[in-house]
C-alpha cells in the first residue's frame, strides 16, 4: 500500500513538472509574438563599434514595455514603447562622449484576439517618433509619425513573420535632417519544450533621405526561468552588420536582455 501511494506521489510530481514546463514553453513562445496578450518589460543591452573615422562605440539599453489593452471581446490594442538610454564615444569622429536618453518610438497595434482561419496573427496601427533625446548627438530632434504592421504565424515550436514601420518627420528643428525611414524585421524562432528559444532576424533600416541601408543580422538564444514566482526570460546573442552607412557601425555586435513577464 505504501509503495502504491509513493508511486502515485511520484507520478503526480512528474505530471506537475510537465505542466510547469508546458506553461513555461507557452510563455516563451508568446514572447516571440509581438502582439501577444502578455505584459512584458524587456531591458535590452546592445554594444556596437566601428562608428565614424575613429572607430567610435555605442552602448544602448533599450527599455521596451509591451502592454496589451483590451478593446472588446474581439480586439486588443498592443502598446509597444522603445526608450533608449545610450552611452557613446567618438560616434561622429572626434566628438567625445555622450550619455542620456535617445528618441522614443511609440507604436500601437490594433490586433484581433484570435488568429485568422489560416492561422495568421496580425496587427496594424500608428507609430510615433518622439524627440526625447537629451543631447544633439543622441537623437534627430524631429517629431515623426507613420504606419506600422506585423504579420506572423505560429506552428508547433516555430514562429515566423515580419514587423515593419515607416516614419516621416512632421515637425522639429528645421536645421536637422528630415526623417523618412523604413524599418523591416523579418524573424524566425524555435521554442523547445523546456522553454529555450532560438531566434534569427534582421532589423534593417532604409534611410530614404540619404539612400543608406543598415542591415544587422541577429542570432540569439533565450531561456525562460523564474526568480521566485516572477517569470523572466534571459537572452544572449550576437549580430553581424551586413551593411551600414559609411559612418558605421561595422563587424560584430553583442546583445543581452532580461525580460520580465506578467501573464494574466
C-alpha positions as a Markdown table, in Angstrom:
| # | Residue | x | y | z |
|---|---|---|---|---|
| 1 | Unk | 0.0 | 0.0 | 0.0 |
| 2 | Unk | 2.8 | 2.4 | 0.9 |
| 3 | Unk | 4.6 | 1.7 | -2.3 |
| 4 | Unk | 1.4 | 2.4 | -4.3 |
| 5 | Unk | 1.0 | 5.8 | -2.6 |
| 6 | Unk | 4.7 | 6.5 | -3.3 |
| 7 | Unk | 4.2 | 5.7 | -7.0 |
| 8 | Unk | 1.1 | 7.9 | -7.1 |
| 9 | Unk | 3.1 | 10.7 | -5.5 |
| 10 | Unk | 5.9 | 10.4 | -7.9 |
| 11 | Unk | 3.5 | 10.3 | -10.9 |
| 12 | Unk | 1.8 | 13.4 | -9.6 |
| 13 | Unk | 5.1 | 15.3 | -9.2 |
| 14 | Unk | 6.1 | 14.3 | -12.7 |
| 15 | Unk | 2.7 | 15.5 | -14.0 |
| 16 | Unk | 3.0 | 18.8 | -12.2 |
| 17 | Unk | 6.6 | 19.3 | -13.5 |
| 18 | Unk | 5.4 | 18.5 | -17.0 |
| 19 | Unk | 2.6 | 21.0 | -16.7 |
| 20 | Unk | 5.0 | 23.7 | -15.4 |
| 21 | Unk | 7.4 | 23.0 | -18.3 |
| 22 | Unk | 4.5 | 23.3 | -20.8 |
| 23 | Unk | 3.4 | 26.6 | -19.2 |
| 24 | Unk | 7.0 | 28.0 | -19.4 |
| 25 | Unk | 7.3 | 26.9 | -23.0 |
| 26 | Unk | 3.9 | 28.6 | -23.8 |
| 27 | Unk | 5.1 | 31.9 | -22.2 |
| 28 | Unk | 8.4 | 31.7 | -24.1 |
| 29 | Unk | 6.5 | 31.2 | -27.3 |
| 30 | Unk | 4.3 | 34.2 | -26.6 |
| 31 | Unk | 7.4 | 36.3 | -26.3 |
| 32 | Unk | 8.1 | 35.5 | -30.0 |
| 33 | Unk | 4.7 | 37.1 | -30.9 |
| 34 | Unk | 4.9 | 40.9 | -30.9 |
| 35 | Unk | 1.2 | 41.3 | -30.4 |
| 36 | Unk | 0.6 | 38.6 | -27.8 |
| 37 | Unk | -1.8 | 39.4 | -25.0 |
| 38 | Unk | 1.0 | 39.5 | -22.5 |
| 39 | Unk | 2.5 | 42.3 | -20.4 |
| 40 | Unk | 6.3 | 42.2 | -20.7 |
| 41 | Unk | 9.1 | 44.6 | -19.8 |
| 42 | Unk | 12.3 | 43.9 | -21.7 |
| 43 | Unk | 15.6 | 45.6 | -20.8 |
| 44 | Unk | 17.8 | 45.0 | -23.8 |
| 45 | Unk | 21.6 | 45.8 | -23.8 |
| 46 | Unk | 23.4 | 46.4 | -27.1 |
| 47 | Unk | 27.0 | 47.0 | -27.9 |
| 48 | Unk | 28.3 | 48.1 | -31.4 |
| 49 | Unk | 31.5 | 49.7 | -32.7 |
| 50 | Unk | 33.1 | 51.0 | -35.8 |
| 51 | Unk | 31.3 | 54.3 | -36.0 |
| 52 | Unk | 33.0 | 57.2 | -37.9 |
| 53 | Unk | 36.7 | 57.5 | -38.7 |
| 54 | Unk | 37.8 | 57.0 | -35.1 |
| 55 | Unk | 36.2 | 53.6 | -34.5 |
| 56 | Unk | 33.5 | 55.0 | -32.2 |
| 57 | Unk | 31.5 | 52.8 | -30.0 |
| 58 | Unk | 27.9 | 52.8 | -28.7 |
| 59 | Unk | 26.3 | 51.1 | -25.7 |
| 60 | Unk | 22.5 | 51.2 | -25.7 |
| 61 | Unk | 20.0 | 50.0 | -23.1 |
| 62 | Unk | 16.5 | 49.8 | -24.7 |
| 63 | Unk | 13.6 | 49.8 | -22.2 |
| 64 | Unk | 10.7 | 48.3 | -24.2 |
| 65 | Unk | 7.5 | 47.8 | -22.2 |
| 66 | Unk | 4.7 | 45.9 | -24.1 |
| 67 | Unk | 1.2 | 46.4 | -22.7 |
| 68 | Unk | -1.9 | 44.8 | -24.2 |
| 69 | Unk | -5.2 | 46.8 | -23.8 |
| 70 | Unk | -8.5 | 45.0 | -24.3 |
| 71 | Unk | -10.8 | 47.0 | -26.5 |
| 72 | Unk | -13.7 | 44.5 | -26.6 |
| 73 | Unk | -14.2 | 40.7 | -26.8 |
| 74 | Unk | -12.6 | 40.5 | -30.3 |
| 75 | Unk | -9.9 | 43.1 | -30.3 |
| 76 | Unk | -6.8 | 44.3 | -28.4 |
| 77 | Unk | -4.5 | 47.2 | -28.9 |
| 78 | Unk | -0.9 | 46.5 | -28.1 |
| 79 | Unk | 1.3 | 49.4 | -26.9 |
| 80 | Unk | 5.0 | 48.9 | -27.7 |
| 81 | Unk | 7.4 | 51.5 | -26.5 |
| 82 | Unk | 11.2 | 51.7 | -27.1 |
| 83 | Unk | 13.1 | 54.1 | -24.8 |
| 84 | Unk | 16.8 | 54.1 | -25.5 |
| 85 | Unk | 19.4 | 55.1 | -22.9 |
| 86 | Unk | 22.8 | 55.5 | -24.7 |
| 87 | Unk | 26.4 | 55.9 | -23.9 |
| 88 | Unk | 28.6 | 56.6 | -26.9 |
| 89 | Unk | 32.1 | 57.7 | -27.7 |
| 90 | Unk | 33.5 | 59.4 | -30.8 |
| 91 | Unk | 30.3 | 58.5 | -32.7 |
| 92 | Unk | 31.0 | 61.2 | -35.3 |
| 93 | Unk | 34.8 | 61.5 | -35.4 |
| 94 | Unk | 36.5 | 63.2 | -32.5 |
| 95 | Unk | 33.1 | 64.1 | -31.0 |
| 96 | Unk | 33.7 | 63.0 | -27.4 |
| 97 | Unk | 31.3 | 61.1 | -25.2 |
| 98 | Unk | 27.6 | 61.5 | -24.7 |
| 99 | Unk | 25.2 | 59.8 | -22.2 |
| 100 | Unk | 21.5 | 60.1 | -21.9 |
| 101 | Unk | 18.1 | 59.4 | -23.4 |
| 102 | Unk | 17.7 | 58.9 | -27.2 |
| 103 | Unk | 14.5 | 59.4 | -29.2 |
| 104 | Unk | 11.5 | 57.3 | -28.2 |
| 105 | Unk | 9.5 | 55.2 | -30.6 |
| 106 | Unk | 5.9 | 54.5 | -29.6 |
| 107 | Unk | 3.8 | 52.0 | -31.6 |
| 108 | Unk | 0.1 | 50.9 | -31.3 |
| 109 | Unk | -1.0 | 47.7 | -32.9 |
| 110 | Unk | -4.8 | 47.0 | -33.3 |
| 111 | Unk | -4.9 | 43.2 | -33.3 |
| 112 | Unk | -7.7 | 40.6 | -33.4 |
| 113 | Unk | -7.6 | 38.3 | -30.3 |
| 114 | Unk | -7.9 | 35.2 | -32.4 |
| 115 | Unk | -5.8 | 34.2 | -35.5 |
| 116 | Unk | -7.4 | 34.1 | -38.9 |
| 117 | Unk | -8.9 | 30.8 | -40.3 |
| 118 | Unk | -5.5 | 30.2 | -41.9 |
| 119 | Unk | -3.7 | 30.7 | -38.5 |
| 120 | Unk | -2.2 | 34.1 | -39.3 |
| 121 | Unk | -1.7 | 36.6 | -36.4 |
| 122 | Unk | -1.6 | 40.3 | -37.4 |
| 123 | Unk | -1.7 | 43.8 | -36.0 |
| 124 | Unk | -1.5 | 47.3 | -37.5 |
| 125 | Unk | -1.7 | 50.9 | -36.4 |
| 126 | Unk | 0.3 | 54.1 | -36.0 |
| 127 | Unk | 3.9 | 54.6 | -34.8 |
| 128 | Unk | 5.2 | 57.9 | -33.4 |
| 129 | Unk | 8.8 | 59.2 | -33.1 |
| 130 | Unk | 9.2 | 61.4 | -30.1 |
| 131 | Unk | 12.3 | 63.7 | -29.8 |
| 132 | Unk | 13.2 | 62.8 | -26.2 |
| 133 | Unk | 17.0 | 62.8 | -26.7 |
| 134 | Unk | 18.9 | 64.7 | -24.1 |
| 135 | Unk | 21.8 | 65.5 | -26.4 |
| 136 | Unk | 22.0 | 66.6 | -30.1 |
| 137 | Unk | 24.1 | 63.6 | -31.0 |
| 138 | Unk | 21.7 | 61.1 | -29.3 |
| 139 | Unk | 18.6 | 62.0 | -31.5 |
| 140 | Unk | 17.3 | 63.7 | -34.5 |
| 141 | Unk | 15.3 | 66.5 | -32.8 |
| 142 | Unk | 12.3 | 65.6 | -35.0 |
| 143 | Unk | 8.7 | 64.6 | -34.4 |
| 144 | Unk | 7.6 | 61.8 | -36.6 |
| 145 | Unk | 4.6 | 59.6 | -37.5 |
| 146 | Unk | 3.8 | 56.7 | -39.8 |
| 147 | Unk | 2.2 | 53.3 | -40.1 |
| 148 | Unk | 3.4 | 50.0 | -38.5 |
| 149 | Unk | 2.2 | 46.4 | -39.0 |
| 150 | Unk | 3.1 | 42.9 | -38.0 |
| 151 | Unk | 2.2 | 39.5 | -39.6 |
| 152 | Unk | 3.2 | 36.1 | -38.2 |
| 153 | Unk | 2.3 | 32.5 | -37.9 |
| 154 | Unk | 2.9 | 30.0 | -35.1 |
| 155 | Unk | 3.1 | 26.4 | -36.0 |
| 156 | Unk | 4.2 | 23.8 | -33.4 |
| 157 | Unk | 7.5 | 25.0 | -32.0 |
| 158 | Unk | 8.0 | 27.6 | -34.8 |
| 159 | Unk | 7.2 | 31.2 | -35.1 |
| 160 | Unk | 7.9 | 33.2 | -38.3 |
| 161 | Unk | 6.8 | 36.5 | -39.7 |
| 162 | Unk | 7.8 | 40.1 | -40.1 |
| 163 | Unk | 7.3 | 43.5 | -38.5 |
| 164 | Unk | 7.6 | 46.8 | -40.3 |
| 165 | Unk | 7.1 | 50.5 | -40.0 |
| 166 | Unk | 7.8 | 53.8 | -41.8 |
| 167 | Unk | 8.4 | 57.1 | -40.1 |
| 168 | Unk | 8.2 | 60.5 | -41.7 |
| 169 | Unk | 9.2 | 63.6 | -39.7 |
| 170 | Unk | 6.4 | 66.2 | -39.4 |
| 171 | Unk | 7.9 | 68.8 | -37.1 |
| 172 | Unk | 11.0 | 69.7 | -35.2 |
| 173 | Unk | 14.3 | 71.5 | -35.6 |
| 174 | Unk | 14.5 | 72.9 | -39.2 |
| 175 | Unk | 18.3 | 72.8 | -39.1 |
| 176 | Unk | 18.3 | 69.0 | -38.6 |
| 177 | Unk | 17.8 | 66.4 | -41.4 |
| 178 | Unk | 14.2 | 65.4 | -42.2 |
| 179 | Unk | 13.3 | 61.8 | -41.5 |
| 180 | Unk | 11.9 | 59.3 | -44.0 |
| 181 | Unk | 12.9 | 55.8 | -42.7 |
| 182 | Unk | 11.6 | 52.3 | -43.3 |
| 183 | Unk | 12.2 | 49.6 | -40.7 |
| 184 | Unk | 11.9 | 45.9 | -41.7 |
| 185 | Unk | 12.2 | 43.0 | -39.2 |
| 186 | Unk | 11.6 | 39.5 | -40.7 |
| 187 | Unk | 12.1 | 36.9 | -37.9 |
| 188 | Unk | 12.0 | 33.2 | -37.3 |
| 189 | Unk | 12.3 | 31.4 | -33.9 |
| 190 | Unk | 12.1 | 27.9 | -32.5 |
| 191 | Unk | 10.9 | 27.3 | -28.9 |
| 192 | Unk | 11.8 | 23.9 | -27.2 |
| 193 | Unk | 9.5 | 22.1 | -24.7 |
| 194 | Unk | 11.8 | 23.2 | -21.9 |
| 195 | Unk | 11.4 | 26.9 | -22.8 |
| 196 | Unk | 14.6 | 27.6 | -24.8 |
| 197 | Unk | 14.1 | 29.9 | -27.8 |
| 198 | Unk | 16.5 | 30.3 | -30.7 |
| 199 | Unk | 15.8 | 33.4 | -32.9 |
| 200 | Unk | 17.2 | 34.7 | -36.2 |
| 201 | Unk | 16.2 | 38.0 | -37.5 |
| 202 | Unk | 17.3 | 41.2 | -39.2 |
| 203 | Unk | 16.4 | 44.7 | -38.0 |
| 204 | Unk | 17.0 | 46.5 | -41.3 |
| 205 | Unk | 16.5 | 50.3 | -41.8 |
| 206 | Unk | 16.5 | 52.2 | -45.1 |
| 207 | Unk | 17.1 | 55.9 | -44.9 |
| 208 | Unk | 15.3 | 57.4 | -47.9 |
| 209 | Unk | 16.8 | 60.8 | -47.4 |
| 210 | Unk | 20.4 | 59.5 | -47.7 |
| 211 | Unk | 19.9 | 56.3 | -49.6 |
| 212 | Unk | 21.5 | 54.2 | -46.9 |
| 213 | Unk | 20.8 | 50.7 | -45.6 |
| 214 | Unk | 21.6 | 49.4 | -42.1 |
| 215 | Unk | 21.3 | 45.7 | -42.0 |
| 216 | Unk | 22.3 | 43.8 | -38.8 |
| 217 | Unk | 21.7 | 40.1 | -38.8 |
| 218 | Unk | 20.9 | 38.9 | -35.3 |
| 219 | Unk | 21.0 | 35.5 | -33.7 |
| 220 | Unk | 20.0 | 35.0 | -30.1 |
| 221 | Unk | 19.3 | 32.3 | -27.5 |
| 222 | Unk | 16.8 | 32.8 | -24.7 |
| 223 | Unk | 15.7 | 30.8 | -21.7 |
| 224 | Unk | 12.6 | 31.4 | -19.7 |
| 225 | Unk | 13.0 | 30.8 | -16.0 |
| 226 | Unk | 11.7 | 32.1 | -12.7 |
| 227 | Unk | 13.1 | 34.3 | -9.9 |
| 228 | Unk | 10.8 | 33.1 | -7.1 |
| 229 | Unk | 7.4 | 33.4 | -8.7 |
| 230 | Unk | 8.4 | 36.0 | -11.2 |
| 231 | Unk | 8.8 | 34.6 | -14.8 |
| 232 | Unk | 11.7 | 36.1 | -16.7 |
| 233 | Unk | 13.4 | 35.5 | -20.0 |
| 234 | Unk | 17.2 | 35.7 | -20.2 |
| 235 | Unk | 18.7 | 36.3 | -23.6 |
| 236 | Unk | 22.2 | 36.4 | -25.1 |
| 237 | Unk | 23.1 | 37.0 | -28.8 |
| 238 | Unk | 25.4 | 38.4 | -31.4 |
| 239 | Unk | 24.9 | 40.3 | -34.6 |
| 240 | Unk | 26.8 | 40.9 | -37.8 |
| 241 | Unk | 26.5 | 44.2 | -39.7 |
| 242 | Unk | 26.0 | 43.0 | -43.3 |
| 243 | Unk | 25.8 | 46.6 | -44.4 |
| 244 | Unk | 25.7 | 50.1 | -42.8 |
| 245 | Unk | 26.3 | 53.7 | -43.7 |
| 246 | Unk | 29.9 | 54.9 | -44.2 |
| 247 | Unk | 30.0 | 56.2 | -40.6 |
| 248 | Unk | 29.4 | 52.7 | -39.1 |
| 249 | Unk | 28.7 | 50.5 | -37.3 |
| 250 | Unk | 30.7 | 47.5 | -38.6 |
| 251 | Unk | 31.7 | 44.0 | -37.8 |
| 252 | Unk | 30.1 | 42.2 | -34.9 |
| 253 | Unk | 28.0 | 43.4 | -32.0 |
| 254 | Unk | 26.6 | 41.9 | -28.8 |
| 255 | Unk | 23.1 | 41.8 | -27.4 |
| 256 | Unk | 21.9 | 40.7 | -24.0 |
| 257 | Unk | 18.5 | 41.1 | -22.4 |
| 258 | Unk | 16.3 | 40.3 | -19.4 |
| 259 | Unk | 12.6 | 40.3 | -19.9 |
| 260 | Unk | 10.1 | 40.5 | -17.0 |
| 261 | Unk | 6.8 | 38.8 | -17.8 |
| 262 | Unk | 3.4 | 39.5 | -16.2 |
| 263 | Unk | 0.9 | 36.9 | -17.5 |
| 264 | Unk | -2.7 | 37.2 | -16.7 |
